[in-house]
Structures are given as structure tokens and as C-alpha cells.
């Protein structure tokens, strides 16, 4: 086989790999949006998990990812609040049975909100799920509109940090992202699991 043939084979292989990657990430917006929406209501794994992995793989799309996760998470919070208004007992039971939701979280959030609704902005950094905060707002006289704006400001800030970290990892690995992507997934999964366990303590 000549050098030209080797070059063509390599080029074809890279094209094939690129096509596979494009197909794998063709539905990232949908997957991320659904994940963020459900996480605001019933799902127990934060959207940050997917957001970081997508950000590492396709850092150039960070604005799109941030927009999708923000919009769908916000919609999820509104839907959750509405469901709590119409089906309070059912939603409360569902929330309390959700993995990584502990009784002390309700007391902690109640204490925060009793001090000031402005503290809703720190929700993303408390390791207490937004659905717990939404529940506490729904069972109080706190303005939901103010809560929604503040909590989303906080969440966008955290997602910005996550995407910045993802872009940094991509920059460090550069062309090796393809080769080490599964290692990144494993490392991030282990880190995320540890954070979730610590947040439950």
C-alpha cells in the first residue's frame, strides 16, 4: 500500500469517526433539555452531569447548551410549582421518596427562605435539589416570580462554571479528547457520585 493509500485510509477513518460522533451528538439538545426539565420535577441527577460531558465533547456549542438547559429547567420549575398547587399531597409524597432527598433539606431551605427570598440565588451551591426549594416556596407565602428569577440566576451561574471547566478539559486534552473521552466520562461520573453522596449527608 502506498503512502497515498495510507493517507486516504486515515482520512476515511477520521471522516467515519467524525460522522459517528456527529450522529451520537445529534440529539444532545433534546437529551439535555429533557434531562433538565425532569430534574426540576422528579429526576434526581442534576443536568450538570450531561452538561459537562457535552461541553467537553463540543465546547463550541456552549452557548446553545446553556440556553437549552436554562429554558427547560425554568419550564420544569414552573410545571413543578403548578403540579404542587393542584396535587400537593401526591407531589409531596413523590418528592420525599426521591433519591438523595432528605428530611433535613426541607428544614434547611425553610430557614434560608425565612431569612430572605434573595437566598434562593444560592440554591445551586447548597447541593439541595431545586425541586425541594420549589416545594418550600409552594407551601409558603413567598413570591414564586421572585424565587424563579433568583434561583435561575444562581443556576445559570453554576452551569457557566461547569461549561468553563468542560472547555478547560477540552483545551488540556486538545486532540486527545477522542482517545480519552471514556476516561473523562468515568472520572466525571465518579466525582459526581461522590458529590451527590456528600450532599446527602
N, C-alpha and C positions, 0 to 999 in steps of 0.2 A: 504494500500500500504506500502510495506516495505521500509527501508532506501535504500536498493539496487535498488529498483524500482525508488525511487525518484532520486537517483544518475544517473540512466540510462536515466530518463526523462530529467533531467537537461543537461546531456551530449548530448542527442539527440537534445535538443533545441539549445544548443550552436553550435552544428555542423550545424544545419539548418540555424541559423543566419549567421554563417561563410560562408556557401555556398551562401546565398543570397548576402552577402557583396562582395564575390568574383565575383559573376555574375554582380553586379552593377558596379564594378570597372574593369571588364574585358576589357572594351573598352576605358579606360581612356587615353591611349596613343593616340588613334585615335582622340578622342574628343578634347584633349588638343592640338594636332598638327593642326587640322583643325581650331580651335579657334585662335591659334597663327598666323596661315597663313592668315586668313581672317582679323584679327585685323590689320595686316600690310598694308591692302589694303582698305577695306570698313567697317569692323565691328568696332563698337565704344566702346566696353567694353574690357579693357586690359586683356591679358591672365593671369595676376596676380590673377584675381578673382578665376579662376578654380585652378590655381597652388597652392594657399594657401589651399583650401579645400582638394585637393588631398594630399597635404603634411601633413595635419593634420590626414587624414584617413590612409594613408600608408607612413609614414615618411621614411621607409627603402628603398623606391623606389625614393628618392630624386634625385639621380644621373641620373636615367632614365628620370624622368620628366624634369630635367634641360636640358638634351641633346635634348629631343623631342622639347621642346618649343624654344630652341635656333636655332636648324636646321630649323624648319618650319617657324619661324619668319624671319630668314635670307632669306629663299627662298621667303617669301612673300614680303620682301623689294625689292628683285631683280625683281620679277614679277611686282610689282607696278611701279618701275622705268622704266621697259620695256614698260608697258602699257602707261605710261606718254609720252614716246618717240614716240609711234605710234598713240595714241589717246589723245593728250594733252587737247583738249577742253572738250571732254567727261569726262575724268578723273578729270579734274579741277572742272567741274560742280558737279560731284558726290562727290568730296571731300568737297566742300564748302557747300553742302547740308547735310553732315553727322552730326548727333547729336554731340554736345559738341565740334564742330569745329567753332571757332570764327575768325573774320577778324583780330583782334589784334595778333592772334597767328602767322600769316604769317609775320607780321612786326617784331615780336619779334625774330622769327627764322632767318629771314633775317639779323637782327642785329647781332645775335650770329655768324652766318657763315661768315659775313663780317669781323668780328674781327679775327676769326681763325677757320679752319675746325676742330681743336682739340676739340672745344667746342661741337662737335657732341656727345662726350662721356657723356655729362651731360643731354642729351635728356631724359633719363628715369626719371630724377629727376625734370624736368620742368613742368610736367603734361600736356605737349603738345604732342599730338599723333605722333608717328614715321612717319605716312603717310604724315603729314604736313611737316616734315623735309625732307622726300624723295622728295616731290613735289618741295620744295625750291631748293634742290640740282639739280633736273632735269631741272630747269629753270635758272640755273646759270652755271658758268664755273668751279665749284668745282669738284674735282676728286671724282667720285662715289665710286671707290675702297677704297680710304682713308676713306670716310664717312661711308661706310659699316662696315669696320673693327672697327672704333672708336665707332660707335653707338651700335654695337653688344657687344663690351666690356662693355659699360655702362649698356646695358640691362641685360647681364649675371650677372653683379654685383647686380643690383636691384633684379633680380629673386633669387639670392643667399640669399639676405636679407629676402625675402618673405618666402623662404623654411626654413630658420633658425627660423623665427618666428613661422612657422607652426609646426616644430619639437618641439619647446618650449611649444606650446599649448598642443601638444600631451603628452609631458612629464608631464606637470602640471595636466592634466586630467587623465593620465595613463589609468587604466581600465574603466574609466567612459566616454571615448570617444564615445562609442556606445550610451550611455544614453543621452549624451548632444550634440551629433553631430548636431542635428537640431538647437539647440540653438547657436552653433558655426556658422552654416550657416546663421542664421538670423542676428547675431551680425556682422559678416563679411560683409554681404550684406548691412546693414545699414551704416557701416563705409565706405565701398567702394562707396556707393551712395553719401555720404557727401563729400568725397574727389573729386569725379567727378564734383559735383556741384560747389565746391570751385574752382576747376581748370578752370571752365568755366567763372568765374567772372573776 
